[in-house]
């Protein structure tokens, strides 16, 4: 009885080892497939993550430049408006003092 139990354990160990090896082979094949897919995508000209991020950065830089120009124009308009208001106030003060 104990010999049959030991033989059964050995058979189960062999089957488990074989299954583990098969799983490892499947993982290696999947990794190769993924590498080949990445190579094909690169060859087709599909943008990589780095290229896509560079495009996003360029877009954001352009938007930032546009916002800086708009901000500069708004500051200039505000300064002009403030100067006009000061001129009006000065005119009103000179009219009141006359």
Secondary structure as UniProt FT lines:
FT   HELIX           2..43
FT   TURN            44..45
FT   HELIX           49..97
//
